[in-house]
Amino acid sequence: MRFRALALAVACAVPLVAGAATPLAAEPMPAVPTAAPQQTPANEPAAPIEKRLGPADIIMPHITDSKSIEYPCFKSMQEWACEHTFAVWPLKIGAKTYDLGLTKHIFFLIAAAILVAIMLIWTARSHVRSSQQVGRPRGFAAGLEAVILYLRNEIFMPVLGHGGGKYVPFCLSLFFFILFCNLFGLIPYGSTPTGNVAVTATLAAITFVMVEVAGMRALGKGYINTIVYWPHDMPLGMKLPMTIIMTPVELIGKFTKPFALTIRLFANMIAGHVIILALIGLIFMFGFSVALGSIPMALFIMGLELLVATIQAFIFSLLAAVFIGQIRTAHH
C-alpha cells in the first residue's frame, strides 16, 4: 500500500513537473496595467514657487527707486497695499533708449514741490489777510513767519554778507523742499527722494551753479582768481611755483563742495531708513517673538529721523549760503 501510494504520487507529479519546465513564452502572462503619466494642460499656469523673504527682499524695495508706487488698498489680511505702475516714455538717442516716464522718487519730488508751493502761497495770503484785519499774522502763518525770519536774519544773512539778501529765497526754497522730501519717507506708503544719490547730486549741481553765478556777478573779472591762484604780494619767483601747485587745489576745492553736499544728504537719509527697515524686518525673519524689542527701537529711530530730516535740510541750505558768501567775498 505504501509503494502503491508512492507510485501514484510520482505519477501525478510527473505531468506537473513537465508543465513547469515549458518556456514562459508558450503561455503569455496577462499585462499589468500601468498608470499613464499625468500631463499638465498647456493653458494651465504652473503653480507659483513660494520664496522665503530675505533681508534684501524686505529692505531694498523701500529705499530704491522703481517704476511702481504703493497706495492704501485692503486685499487680505496679508496685503494692505495696491500697486500702480507708471507708464514708460521711451526716448531713443543713438543706440540707447532712455525712459522719461515717472518713477517713485520723481513722483514724490513733484509732490514735494507742489506741497511747498501750496504751503508758502497759502501762508503768504493768510499773512496779508490777517495783517489787514488785525494788524498781525495769526495761527500757522505767524509760526511759519517766525521760522522764515529766524532763518533769514540769524542764519543766512550773516554768512551771505552785504547785499546777499537776493540769495535768501534760493536758500529758503532749498530748506523747505529738502525738508518735505525727507519727511515723505516717514509716512506710510511714502518714499524718500533724497535717499537717491541722483537726486542729491542734482540738488548739489544746482547749488554749484548758483554759487559760481553769484561769484561771477560779485567779482566780475576777478572771478578768474577763484580758479587760477595768483598771489599778488609775492615776487615772481614765488608766484609761478605757487600758481602751479595751488591752482589744481583751487579747482579740486570747487568740486569737493558739491560732492560733500551730495554724499552728506544721501548717506544720512539712507542710513536711518536702513536701520528702521532692518529692525522691522527682524519680525518677518524671526517671528513676533522679537517684536517687543524691535518695534520700540524702530519707533525710537523714527523719532530721531524726524530730527535728522530737519537738521539735514537745515545743513544743506546753510552750506549753500556759506559757499555763496565765501565766493562773493573772495576778493577780500
C-alpha positions in Angstrom: 0.0 0.0 0.0 2.7 2.3 0.8 4.5 1.6 -2.5 1.3 1.9 -4.5 0.6 5.3 -2.8 4.1 6.4 -3.6 3.8 5.3 -7.2 0.6 7.2 -7.6 2.1 10.3 -6.1 5.1 10.1 -8.6 2.7 9.5 -11.5 0.7 12.6 -10.6 3.9 14.7 -10.0 5.5 14.0 -13.4 3.0 15.9 -15.6 3.2 18.9 -13.2 7.0 19.0 -13.4 6.9 18.7 -17.2 4.4 21.5 -17.5 6.5 23.7 -15.2 9.5 23.1 -17.5 7.9 24.5 -20.6 9.0 28.1 -21.6 7.0 31.1 -20.4 6.6 32.3 -24.0 4.3 29.4 -24.7 1.8 30.7 -22.1 1.7 34.5 -22.2 1.1 36.3 -18.9 -1.6 38.9 -18.7 -0.3 42.5 -19.0 -0.4 44.6 -15.8 -1.9 47.9 -16.5 0.4 50.9 -15.7 -0.7 54.4 -14.8 -0.4 56.9 -17.6 1.7 59.9 -16.9 -0.3 63.0 -16.0 0.3 65.9 -18.4 -0.4 69.5 -17.4 -2.6 71.3 -19.9 -0.8 73.9 -21.9 -3.1 76.7 -20.9 -2.9 76.0 -17.2 -0.2 78.1 -15.4 2.3 76.3 -13.3 1.9 76.7 -9.5 4.0 79.6 -8.1 7.0 78.7 -6.1 7.0 80.3 -2.7 10.2 82.1 -1.9 11.2 82.8 1.7 11.8 86.5 2.1 15.4 87.5 2.9 16.7 90.8 4.4 17.3 92.3 1.0 13.8 91.5 -0.2 12.4 93.4 2.8 14.7 96.4 2.9 15.7 97.2 -0.7 12.3 97.8 -2.3 11.7 100.6 0.3 14.9 102.5 -0.3 15.4 102.1 -4.0 13.7 103.7 -7.0 11.2 101.8 -9.1 8.5 102.2 -11.8 5.7 101.5 -9.4 4.1 103.1 -6.3 2.1 101.7 -3.5 -1.2 103.2 -2.2 -3.6 102.1 0.6 -5.8 99.2 -0.6 -7.1 96.2 1.5 -6.8 92.9 -0.3 -6.4 90.5 2.5 -5.0 90.3 6.0 -1.6 89.8 4.4 -1.9 92.6 1.7 -2.9 96.1 2.7 -1.5 97.9 -0.4 -2.1 98.1 -4.1 0.5 98.9 -6.7 0.3 101.3 -9.6 2.9 101.1 -12.4 3.9 104.3 -14.2 3.9 104.4 -18.0 7.1 104.2 -19.9 8.0 107.1 -22.1 10.9 105.9 -24.2 13.4 108.3 -25.8 15.9 106.9 -28.2 19.2 108.7 -28.5 21.6 107.0 -30.8 21.8 103.3 -29.9 20.4 103.8 -26.4 16.8 104.2 -25.2 16.0 106.2 -22.2 12.8 106.2 -20.1 11.5 109.7 -19.4 8.5 108.4 -17.6 7.7 108.9 -13.9 9.3 106.8 -11.2 8.6 106.6 -7.5 11.2 109.2 -6.5 10.2 111.6 -9.3 6.6 111.3 -8.2 7.5 112.3 -4.6 9.8 115.1 -5.9 6.9 116.6 -7.8 4.6 116.1 -4.8 7.1 117.9 -2.5 7.4 120.8 -4.9 3.6 121.2 -5.2 3.1 121.0 -1.4 5.9 123.5 -0.7 4.3 125.9 -3.3 0.8 125.5 -1.8 2.0 125.9 1.8 4.0 129.1 1.1 1.5 130.7 -1.2 -1.4 130.0 1.2 0.7 131.2 4.1 1.6 134.4 2.3 -2.1 135.1 1.5 -3.2 134.3 5.1 -0.5 136.7 6.3 -1.7 139.5 4.2 -5.4 138.9 5.1 -4.7 138.7 8.9 -2.4 141.7 8.7 -5.2 143.7 7.1 -7.8 142.6 9.6 -6.0 142.6 13.0 -2.6 144.1 12.1 -0.6 140.9 12.6 -0.5 137.4 11.3 -2.3 134.6 13.2 -2.1 130.9 13.5 0.1 128.8 11.2 1.1 131.9 9.2 2.6 133.5 12.3 4.5 130.4 13.2 5.9 130.0 9.7 6.8 133.7 9.6 8.9 133.2 12.8 10.8 130.3 11.2 11.5 132.2 8.0 12.6 135.4 9.8 14.9 133.4 12.0 16.5 131.6 9.1 16.8 134.8 7.1 18.1 137.2 9.8 20.1 134.8 12.1 21.3 132.1 9.7 21.5 133.1 6.1 22.2 136.9 6.1 25.3 136.8 8.4 27.0 134.3 6.1 25.8 135.7 2.8 27.3 139.1 3.6 26.3 142.6 2.4 23.9 142.5 -0.5 23.2 138.8 -0.1 19.5 139.2 0.5 18.7 138.3 -3.1 20.0 134.8 -2.4 17.8 134.2 0.6 14.8 133.0 -1.4 17.0 130.3 -3.0 18.3 129.1 0.4 14.8 129.1 1.9 13.5 127.1 -1.1 16.2 124.5 -0.7 15.4 124.2 3.0 11.6 123.6 2.6 11.9 121.5 -0.5 14.5 119.1 1.1 12.6 119.0 4.3 9.4 117.8 2.6 11.4 115.2 0.6 13.0 113.9 3.8 9.7 113.7 5.6 7.9 111.8 2.8 10.0 108.7 3.7 8.5 108.6 7.2 4.9 108.3 6.2 3.1 105.1 5.2 3.4 104.2 1.5 5.9 107.1 1.1 9.5 107.2 -0.1 12.5 109.4 0.4 13.7 111.0 -2.8 16.7 112.4 -1.1 17.7 108.8 -0.4 18.6 108.6 -4.1 22.1 109.8 -4.9 21.0 111.1 -8.3 18.6 113.5 -6.5 21.1 114.8 -4.0 23.7 115.1 -6.8 21.2 117.2 -8.8 20.5 119.5 -5.9 24.2 119.9 -5.3 24.8 120.7 -9.0 22.1 123.4 -8.9 23.8 124.8 -5.8 27.1 124.7 -7.5 25.8 126.7 -10.5 24.2 129.2 -8.2 27.5 129.6 -6.2 29.5 130.2 -9.4 27.0 132.6 -10.9 27.0 134.6 -7.6 30.8 134.7 -7.8 30.7 136.0 -11.4 28.2 138.7 -10.5 30.1 139.8 -7.4 33.7 139.6 -8.7 33.4 140.3 -12.4 36.8 139.8 -14.0 38.2 138.9 -10.6 36.3 135.6 -10.7 39.2 134.1 -12.6 41.2 134.4 -9.3 38.9 131.7 -7.8 40.2 129.3 -10.5 43.8 130.3 -11.0 45.8 131.0 -7.8 48.0 134.1 -8.3 49.4 135.7 -5.2 49.9 139.4 -5.7 52.1 140.1 -2.7 54.9 137.7 -3.7 57.9 138.1 -6.0 57.6 136.5 -9.4 59.9 133.6 -8.5 57.5 132.6 -5.8 54.3 133.3 -7.8 55.0 130.8 -10.5 55.6 127.7 -8.3 52.7 128.7 -6.0 50.4 129.0 -9.0 51.4 125.6 -10.4 50.9 124.0 -7.0 47.8 125.8 -5.8 45.7 126.1 -9.0 44.8 122.4 -9.0 43.9 122.7 -5.3 41.6 125.5 -6.1 39.9 123.5 -8.9 39.5 120.5 -6.7 38.1 122.6 -3.9 35.3 123.9 -6.3 34.1 120.3 -6.9 34.6 118.9 -3.5 31.9 121.2 -2.1 29.0 119.8 -4.2 30.4 116.3 -3.7 30.3 116.8 0.1 26.7 118.1 -0.2 25.7 115.1 -2.3 27.1 112.4 0.0 26.2 114.1 3.3 22.5 114.3 2.5 22.3 110.9 0.7 24.1 109.0 3.4 22.2 110.5 6.3 18.8 109.8 4.8 19.6 106.3 3.6 21.2 105.2 6.8 18.2 105.9 9.0 15.8 104.1 6.7 18.0 101.1 6.5 18.1 100.9 10.3 14.4 101.2 10.6 13.6 98.6 7.9 16.2 96.2 9.4 14.6 96.4 12.8 11.1 95.9 11.3 12.5 93.1 9.1 13.6 91.1 12.2 9.9 90.4 12.8 9.5 88.8 9.4 12.7 86.9 9.8 12.3 85.5 13.3 8.6 86.0 14.1 6.7 88.0 16.6 8.9 86.8 19.4 11.3 89.7 18.7 8.6 92.3 18.1 8.7 93.5 21.7 12.3 94.6 21.2 12.4 95.7 17.5 9.2 97.8 17.4 10.2 100.2 20.3 13.7 100.5 18.8 12.2 101.3 15.3 9.9 103.9 16.8 12.8 105.5 18.6 14.9 105.6 15.4 11.8 107.1 13.6 11.7 109.8 16.2 15.3 110.6 15.6 14.6 110.6 11.8 12.2 113.5 12.3 15.0 115.4 13.8 17.6 114.2 11.2 15.2 115.2 8.4 15.0 118.8 9.7 18.7 119.0 10.5 19.9 117.8 7.1 17.6 120.2 5.3 19.0 123.0 7.5 22.6 122.0 7.0 22.3 121.7 3.2 20.7 125.2 2.9 23.2 126.7 5.4 26.2 125.3 3.5 24.7 126.6 0.2 24.5 130.1 1.9 28.1 129.7 3.2 29.5 128.8 -0.2 27.7 131.7 -1.8 29.0 134.1 0.8 32.6 132.8 0.5 32.8 133.3 -3.2 31.2 136.7 -3.1 33.9 137.9 -0.7 36.8 136.1 -2.3 38.5 139.3 -3.3 38.9 140.2 0.4 
